[in-house]
Amino acid sequence: YLYYTVDRPGGGKQIGVAVADGPLGPFHDRGNLVDRSIDAHLFRDDDGALYLYYVEIEGGFKIKVQPMADPLTKKGEPTEVIRPTTAWERKQGAVTEGPWMLKHKGLYYLMYSGSGADGPDYAIGYATAKSPLGPFTKHTGNPIAQRGNGVLGPGHHCVIAARDGRLWMVYHQKKGDKI
């Protein structure tokens, strides 16, 4: 399953999904899942339940979670779980985006990027909950990855597990010291 963001006919953004038998494709478009939104991430919990995290951009950048019956079918209504409320999320525009859900030792970590992606203060933070639907509490030490020590504007990341079980955060950053 490949979740993607495209321009909507008539303006705005939407999230769609395409399906293939393998990661190299060919992918076949299955259509639109969510209007006025970007940055989809599908999370499968230990019990097999699926949740689609995404950013609704109409009226501000809010992270929502949508329970899914399967990777293509929504189940019930979405819930807003994060919005830009802290100073670091609002440095270059009020933005919370690029959600990535991780469950570690029974706790749910909703990681996300804050501030504007077009600025050097783009950064990564997280919030925790006991349920994939929240409520989430933002980490008081956010952001956990930010500009400094040769890094400029890190954001929009994922987390992967190494063979030895250690977790690695992979992110992009801006090049140079000017945007």
C-alpha positions in Angstrom: 0.0 0.0 0.0 1.4 3.4 -1.0 -0.3 6.4 0.6 0.3 9.6 -1.3 -0.6 13.3 -1.3 -1.6 15.0 -4.5 -3.3 18.3 -5.6 -7.1 18.0 -5.7 -9.0 19.0 -8.8 -10.0 22.5 -8.1 -7.3 23.2 -5.6 -6.1 21.9 -2.2 -4.5 18.5 -1.3 -5.8 15.0 -0.8 -4.5 11.6 0.3 -4.9 8.7 -2.0 -3.8 5.1 -1.9 -2.3 2.8 -4.5 -1.8 -1.0 -4.3 0.8 -3.4 -5.6 1.9 -7.0 -5.1 5.4 -5.8 -4.1 7.3 -2.7 -3.1 8.6 -2.1 -6.6 5.1 -2.0 -8.2 3.5 -1.6 -10.5 1.0 0.3 -8.3 -2.7 0.6 -9.1 -4.5 3.7 -7.8 -7.4 2.9 -5.5 -8.5 6.5 -5.3 -9.0 9.2 -2.7 -9.1 8.5 1.1 -9.1 11.9 2.7 -9.7 15.5 1.3 -7.9 18.6 2.4 -5.1 16.5 4.0 -1.5 15.4 3.6 1.1 13.1 5.1 -0.6 9.8 5.7 1.0 7.0 7.8 -0.7 3.6 8.4 0.0 2.0 11.7 -0.8 -1.6 12.6 -1.2 -2.3 16.3 -0.1 -5.6 18.0 -3.7 -6.8 17.8 -3.9 -6.2 14.0 -6.0 -3.0 14.3 -5.2 -0.4 11.7 -5.0 3.4 12.1 -4.4 6.0 9.5 -2.6 9.1 10.9 -2.7 12.2 8.7 -2.6 16.0 8.7 -5.8 17.9 8.0 -4.7 21.2 6.6 -8.0 23.1 6.4 -8.2 25.5 9.3 -4.6 24.8 10.4 -2.3 21.8 10.5 -4.0 19.2 12.8 -2.9 15.6 13.1 -5.9 13.2 13.0 -6.2 9.5 13.4 -8.8 7.4 11.4 -9.5 3.8 12.4 -9.4 1.6 9.4 -11.4 -1.7 8.7 -8.6 -2.6 6.2 -5.8 -0.5 4.5 -8.4 0.8 2.0 -11.6 1.3 4.1 -12.2 3.8 6.8 -14.1 2.7 10.0 -16.0 5.2 12.1 -14.9 8.9 12.4 -11.5 10.4 12.7 -10.2 12.0 15.9 -8.0 15.0 16.2 -5.0 14.1 18.3 -2.4 16.9 17.9 -2.5 20.6 16.9 0.3 23.3 17.0 0.0 24.8 20.4 3.6 25.2 21.7 6.2 27.8 20.8 8.6 25.5 18.8 5.7 24.3 16.6 4.8 27.9 15.8 8.2 29.4 14.9 7.8 29.4 11.1 4.0 29.0 11.0 1.6 27.0 13.1 2.4 23.5 11.9 2.2 19.9 13.1 2.7 17.4 10.3 4.5 14.3 9.2 3.0 11.9 11.8 4.7 8.6 12.6 3.3 6.2 15.1 5.5 3.9 17.1 4.5 1.5 19.9 7.4 0.8 22.3 7.1 -1.2 25.6 3.3 -0.8 25.6 3.3 3.0 25.1 2.2 4.8 21.9 4.6 7.4 20.6 3.1 9.8 18.1 6.1 11.5 16.5 5.7 14.5 14.3 7.4 17.6 12.7 6.6 21.1 13.8 7.1 24.7 12.5 7.3 25.2 8.8 9.2 22.8 6.5 10.6 25.7 4.6 12.5 27.1 7.5 15.6 26.3 9.6 13.5 25.7 12.7 11.6 22.7 11.3 12.0 20.1 14.1 10.8 16.8 15.4 8.8 16.1 18.6 6.6 13.5 20.1 3.6 12.9 22.3 2.6 9.7 24.2 -0.6 7.9 25.0 -1.9 4.6 26.4 -4.1 4.2 23.3 -3.5 4.7 19.6 -6.5 7.1 19.7 -5.1 9.2 22.5 -5.4 11.4 24.4 -1.7 12.3 23.7 0.5 14.3 26.0 3.3 16.2 24.3 6.8 15.6 25.6 8.0 18.5 27.7 11.5 18.2 26.2 10.3 18.8 22.6 11.7 19.2 20.1 13.9 16.1 20.2 15.7 16.8 16.9 16.3 20.4 15.9 18.8 22.7 14.3 22.3 22.7 15.8 25.6 20.9 15.5 25.5 21.0 11.7 21.9 20.0 11.4 19.5 22.4 9.9 15.7 21.9 9.9 15.4 18.2 10.5 11.9 16.8 10.0 9.4 14.5 8.3 11.0 11.2 9.6 10.3 7.6 10.2 11.7 5.1 12.8 13.2 1.8 11.8 14.5 -1.1 14.0 18.0 -2.4 13.4 18.7 -6.2 13.5 20.0 -5.7 17.1 16.7 -4.2 18.1 17.9 -0.6 18.4 15.6 2.0 17.0 16.8 4.6 14.5 15.1 7.8 13.5 15.6 8.6 9.8 14.8 12.2 8.8 15.6 14.8 6.1 17.2 18.1 6.7 17.9 21.4 4.9 21.2 21.9 3.1 23.5 24.7 4.2 22.7 27.5 6.6 20.3 29.5 4.4 16.9 28.6 3.2 
